[in-house]
Amino acid sequence: MLDTLTAESFAPHVNTGFAVTMEGYDDVLTLVSVDPGKAIAGTGRTPFTLTFDGARTDMYFNQNVMPFDHPELGVIEMFAGPCGKNEDGTFRYSASFG
């Protein structure tokens, strides 16, 4: 399934939540941006990066393959990890697709 996902698959879902439950923790990560990269010649694929904001300040998910559950997209297993903190103390995550 991951090989069929594109930036356009996620773009309509910016500002919507993806529930993540892993290792006894849960959070709702809000998709805040979909950033397409430059097309890779000969691959027929354009890389892109998804950026999510978590809702919790008391814990974060380590870099790992995580189940992102979205009401319209279903469960998508993505490799993601924390990439910083927001001003309100919540964590920011990113997932990149090549």
N, C-alpha and C positions, 0 to 999 in steps of 0.2 A: 504494500500500500504506500509506503513512504516514497517509493520511486515515482509514483503518479502524482504526488502533491506538488503544487507550485505556489508561488507567491499569490497568484490569483485565487487559489483555493482558500487562503486565509484572509485575504484583504477584506471581504465582507464582514469578518468577525472581529475586526478591531473594536476595542472597548467592550468586549464580551468576556465572560469568565470561563476558565477551564479548571475543573476540580482535579486536584492531584492528591492522592493518598499513597503514602509510602513510608515504610519503616515505622508505623504507628503514628505518623504525623499527617495532618491534612491542611490544605490551604486552597484558596481559590486564586489562581493566577490570571490576571486580566491582560489580554493581548493589547499592548499599547502601540506597537508598530510592526510593519512588515516591510523590510528593506531589501529590494532586489539588488543583486550584484551584476557584474558584467557577464554576458553569455560566454561560455567556454566553447571555443571553436571545435567543431567535430563531435560534440557530445549531444547536441540537441537539447541541452538543459541549461537553464539560467539559475545560478545559485541565489539563495536568499537567506536572510536572517530574521527570526522572530524575536521580539523583545516583549517580556511579560513583567508585570509588577505583582508581587505577592501582597497579601493582606495582613500577614502576621509580622510582628516585630520580635517575638520571643524565640523564634527558631527559623531555620532555613534548610532547604534541601541541598545535599551535597551533589556535585556533578555526577550524573548517572542517567541511565535510561529510565524514564518516568512515564507513567500512564496519564496522559492529559485527556480528561473526559469532558466533552463539549456536547450540549444538547442537540446540535444539528450535525456535527462532524463525527460524533461517536467517540470511542476511545482510540487515541493515537499514541503509540509508544514512541517517544522522542528522547534523544540524548540532549540534555540541557544541563545548565549549571548556573550558579549565582555569578553575577558580573558586577555587583556593587550594591550600595544601599541608597535609598531615596532619602530626601530631607526629612520625611516623617518617620524614618527608622525601619520602613518595610524594605524587603529585598527585591532586587531586580534580577531577572534571569534571561538567558538567551539560548536559542537553539538555532544552529546553522545547518543548512542543506546545500550540498554541492551538486 
